[in-house]
Amino acid sequence: QVTLKESGPALVKPTQTLTLTCTFSGFSLSTSEMRASWIRQPPGKALEWLARIDWDDDKFYSTSLKTRLTISKDTSRNQMVLTMTNMDPVDTATYYCARHGRGGHSFDYWGQGTPVTVSS
Amino acid sequence: QTVVTQEPSFSVSPGGTVTLTCGLSSGSVSISHYPSWYQQTPGQAPRTLIYDTNTRSSGVPERFSGALLGNKAALTITGAQADDESDYYCVLYMGRGINVFGAGTKVTVL
């Protein structure tokens, strides 16, 4: 059974760095062809893909946010981590992690999401 | 930057059929974009419906189908039910590891 769960601070101040952790079970990010992504959704707005990490540690980032994002994994702990620097109120959103499905180009399992508010 | 386009909203009668589309601001959608579709109700995480253009995810009812229609990807709901009232998002793979979401379509069943 595949599960993912996001964790991290609910509130961060402007200019701070956000660190989110996705803890998963039922698969390993060291398995060939396995991939996972971070996705966010501001309140009342659309989903936005942020970053992806692959089994071979390849990393890919949203063009518009790549200077602020770092994605990493800890396969021994079955975790994936996202850091986002220089947080701004417009980064207020629910942040999701998701596993990529067969073929690697779409998402099959999602976490429940964790809300993050950026405010002083 | 290429934008993924979706209709903002659609209304469908119970039992009716509705087709949502997913296009590109520049160019045509093809199987190489591996279109996928997700359903989201308020306060919930997205649910995967369709991947790789037309493959239904496990447990998804047959009334949901995906295809390419002209230069767009399409999601058709045949025999809409009340609990199909949701937001629907498409995702396109743009190459070099990058996925892009559309702005979503709000479907109302009434």
Interface residues (C-beta under 8 A of the other chain):
Chain A: S37 I39 A46 L47 E48 W49 R52 D54 D58 K59 F60 S62 T63 S64 Y96 G101 R102 G103 H105 S106 F107 D108 Y109 W110 G111 Q112 G113
Chain B: Q1 Y34 S36 Y38 Q40 A45 P46 R47 T48 Y51 D52 S57 Y89 V91 Y93 R96 G97 I98 N99 V100 F101 G102 A103 G104
